[in-house]
Amino acid sequence: MALDVARVLTADPDSLARTDIADHAVDALRHSGIREVILLGRRGLPQAAYTGPEFLALGQLPGIDIVVDPADLDDTVRAALSDPGTDPATRLKLTLAAEYASRARTGARKRIVFRFHVSPTSLSGKQQVDAVHLVRNELHETPDGLIAVPTAHAERLDATLVLRAVGYRGAPVPDVPFDPTAGVIPNEHGRVLDSAAAVIPGVYATGWIKRGPRGVIGTNRRDAEETVAAVVDDFLAGRLTPPRRDREALSALLTRRCPNLVDRDGWGLIDAAERANGAKTKRPRVKFIRLNEMVDTARRG
């Protein structure tokens, strides 16, 4: 998420205007005075949550300098790069970081700066924020992995806008097993497991609650396909309990619990309307930005 925010804040508004971004957002970016975006990470480069492809795409943005402090390429990073056993995903991120750290500054009008081993402690300012106060961290090994521990070293970072992008952590669902350490529902290829690691018939998980907060749209698509395949296989094998009521009863129950329910046909109407609105200005689509507009469009069917 943090990399997406940095990319949008520094991108050329004219290029964004050709995408499906909301019109009011493009207008705001056209009048933006943002010239530098600083991303703060509480741990080090190897622990950064972004993916290699996301990091790579950031460095290909035209007219933007990507800044990584060579000091962040510490012994841990060098050891990981020289270790043949380092997993490819981590190696890609560290290799890109080393490349960015060695790049000469082009004098571009905008830049994205990465800072590691720091955590914000407070904000200051009267009418609006004017600074973020930081503390330097050290990494300590624990049974649950590396954690960031604050030191006595503090500093002030001038800023006119602060955005929070601390990631996602799954929350338990009543009567469903949950791993509080990993923040996921324990599962095997989407089939939820009980405390004895046995499959619970008819209970499934997909997305970040299944595997943790990582990956992009393509990752989620493959993940969902795996879980759906498990559901279909279990149905065909007769491992699912037959429903007690019919589809009409299910539809009535869902509508009663969620009056603004949008089914597949309704989603199709929303999709068609957004595409039609986009075609008027040669854009892939113009998205609805208000829930009531989406629901009204879906109900026309």
Phi, psi and omega in degrees: 000316183300319180293324177298317179298314180298319181296315182293319182294335183252353184288160176290120181302329179295323177289322178294328182296343179269000179259193181265018177297149181295143183301319183293331178290318178297318179300317179296320181291329178296330181259010183283143175259012183292127178237340180220132176242126180248123178261126182255129177239132185285337178247200187261183180304314182298336183265002181302137187277344181290160180270162178301312178301322178296316180296319179296314181298326180298321182286353180259005178290130181287141174073021182227129174273134174257122188245121173236128180290124178305334180296337179283350174273068187278189182300325180296317179294314181296323178294319180294321180291330181270352182272117179298340182276355179298132183295148185303324182295314178294319180300319180298314180299318182288323178296317178295320179299318179296323179293314180297321181295333182267353182291140173285144178289133183270350185078020179302153183292336181230154177208155177242122186247132177258130175236131182241165179061034176224150176227138175287139178249331180194166174244153176227159182141157181261281180286328176210167183296140175235353179197152171248132179261128188244158171232141178281140182249155167242149179265130179240137178279132177226169177303334180266008180111189181285133175237152179271124180246124183293147175253187179276353183281118180236158178206166178247134178240114179298138181202150177246353179209135178232128178239137181265125179218071187264006176093192188231145173222131182295153178239149182292153175249136181308134175068015177240134180304149182212138176260103184292336179287312181274343181071033181226166171272121181299135185202165175232106182055033177100341178278123184289140182250147176273187184295340178263013180065026175262145181292133175269113184302133173081008180241127187224161178221150176208162179081205185294331178289345179270319188234355184100164187282079177209157178098169183242194185302317180298322178296316179296324181294313179296322179298314180295321179298322179295316181292317179298321177299323178295319179298313181297316179299317180294323179295312182294331180275359178074024182270358181258142179289128180300142180293150181276339181234172182268182183295323180298321178293321177296317180298318179295320179296314180296318180295322179294319181283333183223087184302332181266024181303134176245119180269187185297320179296320178296319177300322178299322178292320177297314180300314181296320180294317179296319179294320180295319178295324179290325182298334181296332181240021177058043175243156181301324177188163169241113187284147169291143179243000178237133184300319183297327178292321178295314182295317179299319179295317180295329184281348181295341179274000000 
